[in-house]
Amino acid sequence: MRNMKLDFLKELANIGTGHATTALSQMLSGRLFQLVVPDAQMLPFTEAADYMGGLEQVVVGIFVVISGDVKGYMACLHPLESALVLIRLLTGEDKAEIDDMGRSALQEMGNIMVTSFLNALAKMTDLLMVPSVPGLAVDMAGAVWESILAGAEVTSKVTVIRTRFSTEGESIEGHIIFLPDDEDFNRIARKVGLGDL
């Protein structure tokens, strides 16, 4: 069952991030991206932060609330250095810190990424998943993590998808966090024939 679960998570990661990469390429005027999904895990809250690099690194978190047939949370987390690369790609300006224009660009990118991921998953499962307007936080990972998890008491584990986008010599590291309610995650798994996970 563990191997089936990990296979399911990896398939989910590849389909969702594949759609998101296509959308990001379109957003950036056809710039080609190569996507690598090195790993996907379902982890207890206490282990997830360490898996993503620890609580002390500065990260940018773009997060949404999911409603519809599936309820929960989803987020994109990027180390600050990768977020600054994204801003340069999105705006054409080299920034040393994240200003209002950078925040707006990252929120737009996060919205496209999350919506593309959820649309792919919805098509795969025939379940409606509607994201809220994205929020954005720049802080130490521990504080961002607490913000994302603040309303997720009913979720016992978190799905973490490690991602790496590369384009024209640039590399963008990050993690996609998927936190559906426990029963909704099992509903997704049943829809693809795996039963309760």
C-alpha positions as CSV (number, residue, x, y, z in Angstrom):
1,M,0.0,0.0,0.0
2,R,2.9,2.4,0.8
3,N,4.3,1.9,-2.8
4,M,0.8,2.5,-4.2
5,K,0.4,5.6,-2.2
6,L,3.8,7.0,-3.3
7,D,3.0,6.1,-6.9
8,F,-0.3,7.9,-6.7
9,L,1.4,11.0,-5.2
10,K,4.1,11.0,-7.9
11,E,1.5,10.7,-10.6
12,L,-0.5,13.5,-9.1
13,A,2.6,15.6,-8.9
14,N,3.6,15.0,-12.5
15,I,0.1,15.7,-13.9
16,G,-0.5,18.8,-11.8
17,T,2.9,20.4,-12.1
18,G,3.0,19.5,-15.9
19,H,-0.2,21.6,-16.4
20,A,1.2,24.3,-14.2
21,T,4.4,24.4,-16.2
22,T,2.5,24.8,-19.4
23,A,0.5,27.7,-17.9
24,L,3.7,29.4,-16.6
25,S,5.4,29.1,-20.0
26,Q,2.3,30.8,-21.6
27,M,2.5,33.5,-18.9
28,L,6.1,34.2,-19.8
29,S,5.6,34.6,-23.6
30,G,6.4,31.1,-24.5
31,R,9.7,30.7,-22.6
32,L,10.3,27.0,-22.4
33,F,10.6,25.4,-18.9
34,Q,11.9,22.0,-18.0
35,L,10.2,20.5,-14.9
36,V,11.7,18.0,-12.6
37,V,9.6,16.4,-9.7
38,P,12.4,14.7,-7.7
39,D,10.1,13.6,-4.9
40,A,6.5,13.6,-3.5
41,Q,5.7,12.6,0.1
42,M,2.8,12.4,2.5
43,L,4.3,13.4,5.9
44,P,3.1,14.3,9.4
45,F,3.1,18.1,10.1
46,T,6.1,17.7,12.4
47,E,8.3,16.2,9.6
48,A,7.1,18.3,6.7
49,A,9.0,21.5,7.6
50,D,12.3,19.6,8.0
51,Y,11.8,17.8,4.7
52,M,11.4,21.2,3.0
53,G,14.7,22.6,4.4
54,G,13.9,23.5,8.0
55,L,12.0,26.3,9.8
56,E,14.8,29.0,9.8
57,Q,15.3,29.6,6.1
58,V,13.5,32.7,4.6
59,V,10.8,31.6,2.1
60,V,8.0,33.0,0.0
61,G,4.7,31.3,0.5
62,I,1.8,31.7,-1.9
63,F,-1.3,30.0,-0.5
64,V,-5.0,29.5,-1.2
65,V,-8.1,28.0,0.4
66,I,-9.8,25.3,-1.6
67,S,-13.5,25.0,-1.6
68,G,-16.0,22.9,-3.6
69,D,-16.2,19.1,-3.6
70,V,-12.7,19.1,-2.0
71,K,-11.9,21.4,0.9
72,G,-8.5,22.3,2.2
73,Y,-5.4,24.4,1.4
74,M,-2.7,24.6,-1.2
75,A,0.5,26.5,-1.3
76,C,3.7,27.1,-3.3
77,L,6.8,27.6,-1.2
78,H,10.0,29.0,-2.7
79,P,13.4,29.9,-1.1
80,L,13.9,33.7,-1.3
81,E,16.6,33.3,-3.9
82,S,14.3,31.3,-6.2
83,A,11.5,33.8,-5.6
84,L,13.8,36.6,-6.8
85,V,14.6,34.6,-9.9
86,L,10.9,34.3,-10.6
87,I,10.4,38.0,-10.2
88,R,13.2,38.7,-12.7
89,L,11.6,36.3,-15.2
90,L,8.1,37.8,-14.6
91,T,8.9,41.5,-14.6
92,G,12.3,41.7,-16.4
93,E,13.7,43.6,-13.4
94,D,16.5,42.4,-11.2
95,K,15.4,42.9,-7.5
96,A,17.4,42.5,-4.3
97,E,14.2,42.3,-2.3
98,I,10.5,41.7,-2.9
99,D,8.6,45.0,-3.5
100,D,5.0,45.6,-4.3
101,M,5.5,44.8,-8.0
102,G,7.3,41.6,-7.1
103,R,4.6,40.5,-4.7
104,S,1.9,41.1,-7.3
105,A,3.8,39.1,-9.9
106,L,4.4,36.2,-7.5
107,Q,0.7,36.2,-6.5
108,E,-0.3,36.1,-10.2
109,M,2.1,33.3,-10.8
110,G,1.0,31.4,-7.8
111,N,-2.6,31.7,-8.8
112,I,-1.9,30.3,-12.3
113,M,0.2,27.5,-10.8
114,V,-2.4,26.5,-8.2
115,T,-5.4,26.8,-10.6
116,S,-3.6,24.7,-13.2
117,F,-2.8,22.1,-10.7
118,L,-6.3,21.9,-9.3
119,N,-7.9,21.9,-12.7
120,A,-5.7,18.9,-13.7
121,L,-6.7,17.1,-10.5
122,A,-10.3,18.0,-10.9
123,K,-10.4,16.6,-14.5
124,M,-8.6,13.4,-13.2
125,T,-11.2,12.9,-10.4
126,D,-14.3,14.6,-11.6
127,L,-14.4,16.7,-8.4
128,L,-14.8,20.4,-8.2
129,M,-11.9,22.3,-6.6
130,V,-12.1,26.1,-6.4
131,P,-9.1,28.2,-5.1
132,S,-9.5,31.5,-3.3
133,V,-7.6,34.6,-4.2
134,P,-4.0,33.8,-3.2
135,G,-2.3,35.2,-0.2
136,L,1.4,35.8,0.0
137,A,3.8,35.8,3.0
138,V,7.6,36.4,3.1
139,D,9.1,35.2,6.4
140,M,11.1,32.5,8.0
141,A,9.7,29.1,7.0
142,G,8.3,28.4,10.5
143,A,6.1,31.5,10.5
144,V,4.9,30.9,6.9
145,W,4.2,27.3,7.7
146,E,2.1,28.3,10.7
147,S,0.1,30.7,8.6
148,I,-0.7,28.1,6.0
149,L,-1.6,25.5,8.6
150,A,-3.6,27.8,10.8
151,G,-7.0,26.5,9.6
152,A,-6.0,23.0,8.8
153,E,-6.7,21.3,12.1
154,V,-8.7,18.5,10.5
155,T,-5.8,17.5,8.3
156,S,-3.4,15.0,9.9
157,K,-0.8,14.8,7.1
158,V,0.5,17.1,4.4
159,T,1.4,16.2,0.8
160,V,4.6,17.8,-0.2
161,I,5.8,17.8,-3.8
162,R,9.4,18.9,-4.4
163,T,9.8,20.8,-7.7
164,R,12.6,22.2,-9.8
165,F,11.9,24.4,-12.8
166,S,14.8,25.3,-15.1
167,T,14.8,27.7,-18.1
168,E,17.7,29.2,-20.0
169,G,20.3,28.6,-17.3
170,E,18.0,29.7,-14.4
171,S,16.9,27.2,-11.8
172,I,13.8,27.7,-9.5
173,E,13.5,25.4,-6.5
174,G,10.3,25.0,-4.6
175,H,7.6,22.9,-3.0
176,I,3.9,22.5,-3.7
177,I,1.9,21.8,-0.5
178,F,-1.5,20.1,-0.8
179,L,-3.6,19.9,2.3
180,P,-7.1,18.5,1.6
181,D,-9.2,17.4,4.5
182,D,-8.5,13.8,5.4
183,E,-11.8,12.5,4.1
184,D,-11.4,14.5,0.9
185,F,-8.0,13.1,0.3
186,N,-9.4,9.6,0.6
187,R,-12.2,10.6,-1.8
188,I,-9.6,11.6,-4.4
189,A,-7.8,8.3,-3.9
190,R,-11.0,6.3,-4.3
191,K,-11.7,8.3,-7.5
192,V,-8.5,7.0,-9.1
193,G,-9.1,3.4,-7.8
194,L,-6.8,3.2,-4.8
195,G,-9.3,3.1,-2.0
196,D,-8.6,4.9,1.3
197,L,-5.0,5.9,1.9
